């Protein structure tokens, strides 16, 4: 068994270092870290954690959020770029190369619904991995994802995640 160190974003600009262990067949590959950028001042207190694990060519994604308005449904997606002051800095939605079929099968959608305390956890699994340098953030949007177009409204919060690195 091999150990290394990874970071997990637990608050705006706060990096907590925790041990990660590679267990036979399952390796933690990516964690959200770096600055979380609130593009809407009403979401300035939002804190996120993003995790992604790969096993046998498939990846499981988890987004955990606190500080949201209570009982609110929002969209969230993996984006191609890193966060910046300009909401468009995070680029478009990541689409896995060579994947065909419905838009939901080509992208990573992490739509979520907050509880009465403003907390939410969501997960999804995709039958592929993200190559280094092809995705850099998770963005929370103002509306749930439209299944036909992938649109989810304005960008509220962005968290940098070094997918595939």
N, C-alpha and C positions, 0 to 999 in steps of 0.2 A: 504494500500500500504506500502511495506517495502523497506527501502533503505539500501544499504551497500556501501562499497568502493572497487573499482577494479583498476587495473593498466593497462595502454596501452603503448606498446613500440612505441615510435615515433622517435627514433634514436639509434644509437649504444650506448648501456649502459645507456640510459636516460629513467627513469621511471617517467611517469606523472600520478598522481593519479586523477581520475575523479569519480564523483558519478554515481552509477548504481541503477536503480529502477526496482524492480520486478513488472510487470504489469500483471493483471489477465491473466493467460494462457500462458504468454510469459516471460521467464527469461533469461537474459544474463548469460551464464554459463562460458565462457572462453575468455580470452584476452591474446595476446602474451605479454610476459614481460621477463625481464632478458636480457642477452647479445645476440646480433645478431653476429654470427660468419661468416666472409667472408672466404671461403675456396679458393677462387681465388682472388688474389690481385686486379684484374681489377674491382672487385665488392665491394671494401672496402667502397665506399660511399653509398651503398644501404641501405635504411631505410625501415622497414616493420611495418605493423600493421596487426595482425591476430585477428579475432573475430569469435566466435561461439555462436549461440543461439539455445536453445532447446525448443520445444513446442510439446506437445502431442506425445512424443516418436520420434520426428524427429528433425534433427539438420541442421541449415543453417550455412555455413562457408563462411567467406569473407577474402580475402587477398588483402591488399593495399600496393603498392611498389613504391618508388621513387628512382632515381639514377641509373636506368637501362640504358643500351645502347638504343638509340632511335630505334623505329620500329623493335623490336626484339621479337620473340616468344620463350617462355621458358616453361618447365614443372615445376610443383610444387605439392608436396604431403604431407599429414600428415604422420609422421614417428613415430616409436615406442619409440625411446630413446630421450634423451636430447642432445643438441648441445655440441660439444667438439672441441678441436683443430684438432683432427683426424676426417676427414669427415665421417668416418664410425661409429663414436660414436653415431650418431642419429639413428642407427639401420635401419631395413628395413621398407618398407611401412606398415602402419597400415592396417590390414584386419579385418573387423568386424566379430567376431565369429558367426557361425551359418548362415551367409549370403551365399547364393548360387547364381549361375548364373555367368554372365560376371564379369571379374576382375574390371571393372569400377564401378560395383554395390557393390563390397566388400571393396573398398578403397575410399579415399578422394583425388580426383584429382582436382587441382586448376591451370591448365595451364593458361598462361596469355600472352598478347601481349602488349608491351609498345607503347606509343604514341610517337610523334616526340620530346617530352620533357623528355622521359625516365620514364613516369609514367604508372602504370597499376593497374587495379582493376578487381578482378574476384570473382565469387561466385558459390557455388554449394550447393545443399541440399541433405541430405541422410535420409532415413526412419528409422533411428536408432540414438542412442546416444553412446558416447564413455565413457566407465567406467574409473574411476580414476585409474591411474597407468598403463594404457594400451597404451597410446600415449603421446609423450612429446615434439614434435616439428613440424615445417613446414619447408621443404627443397625446395629451388629453384634449379632446374637442368638446364643444358646447352642446352637441346633440349626439344621439346614437347613430350608428353607421347605417346609411341607406344601402340595403343589400344589392341594389341594381347599379349604383354609381360609386359606392365607397365613400361618398361625401359624408361629413359629420359636423359641419359648421366650423365656426372660428376656432383657432388654436388658443387654448387657455393656459396650459402648462406644458413644459418640455423638460425631459430628463435625459442627459447624455448617457449612452450605454455603448461600450466598445464591442459590439457584436462581432464574433469570430476572431477576436484578438487574444 
